[in-house]
């Protein structure tokens, strides 16, 4: 079975296990997902959702974020870590969206990468979740689990993204990444994966190799 065939099997199993494929970041507007993703760097989505629930009540519009006092904005996002850089990027991005994009989050990789603090992971999240375009969000769960499965062979996020683009159906790629997040939190946990209950074990290089070692031992 080649990597494309294995990927299709894994996609089907993940669909059965996690039928709801969506981002765990709460948002109602396109820019709210963009800023939520920025705040999620080195922070849990759960913490970010608590912060943004308050943040978007205090700053209900893009204009209000663009005009925010930076020290006050820093205080609202402080608990997410790296709060000065995050507050600066959110304020600057709000200004750019208003001035250059008519208050709308752009829908191309090139334009998204020009925004402060936005890398390929966040850009792919926006392209997939907001615009429904084929996207591969290479977060830590995606990189770690696809390496274990044998679908990718590097820890470099950009290289993993393009390795997965070669084997995943474009219309499945975005949901596949969201489901890996759920799977990484529930079963394939870093440092203590629950291989004995994993629905993907028949298609996992890590599981196969671990059992070969046990048998040989």
N, C-alpha and C positions, 0 to 999 in steps of 0.2 A: 504494500500500500504506500503510495507516494504522499508527499506532504499536503497536496491539494485534497486528495481523497480523505486523509486523516482529518484535515480541517473541517470538511463537510460533516463528518461523523461527530466531531466535537461540537460544532454549531448546533446540530440537532439535539444532542444531549443537553447542552446548556439551555436551549429553548424549553425543553421539558422541565428542567430543574428551576429555571428562573424565567417564567413567561413574561413578566413585566421588565422590559429593558429600558431603563431611563436613568438619567443622571440623578445622583442622590443630593445634588445641590438644589435648594428651593429657589425658584425665580418665577416672575410673571412677565418681565420685559426682557428683550434681548440683551440690553446692557447689564441687567442684573445678573445674568449668567456669566457674562464676561468678567464682571467685578468679583463675583463669587469665586470664580476659578482663580483669579489673582490672589484673593485672600486665602485660598485653600493651599497655597504653596507652603510646605512645612507645617501644615495644620490639618486637623480632621474636618471632614465635611459637616459633621455634627456640630462642631464648634462654630464653623462658618455660618451655618443656618441660624444659630442663635444670635450671632452678631448682625447678620443682614436683616433679620426680622426687626431689629431696632433701627439699624442704619437707614433702611428705606422708609421708615416712618418719619425719621428726622429729616431725611433728604429724599422727598418723594418724587423728585424729577431730576433729569439729567442736568438741567440748568442749576438746580440747587447744589448738586455735587460739584459742578464746575466753579461755583462761586463760594464753596465752603471755606471756612477758616481752616487752614491746614492743621493747626494745633488741636482744634476741636475734632476734626476728622480723624486725626491720629488717636485720640482718646477712644473713639468709638470702635476702632479696629485693633486696638492695642493687644487684646487677648489672643489674636491670631498669630502673633509673632512678627518680627521684621516690620513693625507697624509704620515706621517712618517711610520706608521705601514703598510699602503698599498704599499708604494714604497719598503719597506724592504721585504714584502712577495712576491711581483712580481719578484724582483731580485733573491731572494732565490729560488723561484719556477722555474724560468727560468734555473737556474743552475742545479737544481735537474732533470728537464725534460731532459736536455742535458746529464747529467752524468749517470742517472739511467734508462731512458726510451727512449733513442735514439731520443730525440727531439720531442717525441709524448706524448700527454696527455693520461694518462692511462684510461682504459675502465672498471675498476671495482671500486665499492664503497670503498673497503678496501684501494686500492692504492691512490685513490683520497683524502681520508680523511687524508692521511699521508702528503699531501702537505700543506705548510704554509698558514694559513688563510682560508682553505677550510673546510666547514661544510657540512652537509647532503643536505642543500638546493642547494648549488652550485654543489655538486657532482651529484645530481639528474638532474640538468639542463644539465650538460655535458653528462650524460648517455642518456638522452632523446633526446636532440637536435643534438648532435654530432654522437652518436652511435645508435640512434633509438631504445633504450632499454626502457622497461616499467619504467616510472619514475614519481614521484610526487614531484613537487617543492612547498614546503610549505612556500611561502612568506606571507607577511601580508594580501594581498588580499585573498589568498587561505584560510588562517586560519579564517579570519573574515567572509567571505561570506559562507563558508561551515558550520560555527557555526550558522549563521543566517538561513540557509536553513534547518538545522537539520541533516546534513550529518556527522558532527563531533561535539564533545561535550567537547572540551578542548582547551586551548590557547597554549598548549605545541606543538611546531612544529613536534617533532618526533612522539608524540602520534597521532597527526592529520594525519601525513603521513601514519601510520599503520592502523588507522581507515578507511582511504580512500582506502588503498590497499585492504581492505576486501570487498569493495562494488563497486569499479570501474573496468571495463574491462581493463586489462593491456594495450591493444593496443589503448585505448582512454585516458589513464590517463595523459600523457604528454600534449596533446592538450587541455584537460579539464582545466589544470592549467593555460595555456597561455590565454585561453578564459576568465577565471575568472579575470585575470589582466585587460583585456580590459573592462570587465563588471564593475569591481570595479572603473575604471577611468571614465567610461561614465555614469553609472546608479547607481550602489550600492556603492555610495560614503560614506566614513566614516563620521559619524555625521550628514549627510543629504542625506540619500538614497532616490532615486526617485521611491518609491514603486508604484506610480500611473502609471508609464510607464514601469515597469519591466516585462519582458517576463516570469520571473520565479515565479511570485507572487503566482500562483496556487499551487506551490510546496514548498513554503517558510514558515517555522515555525514562523519566525519573523513577516511576513505580516499577517498570520492567527491570531496570538496572539494579534497583534495591533488592528485588526478589532474586535476581541472579546471584548477587553477592551473598544473600542469606543461604541459598541452596549450596553454593560452592563452599561456604563456611561450615 
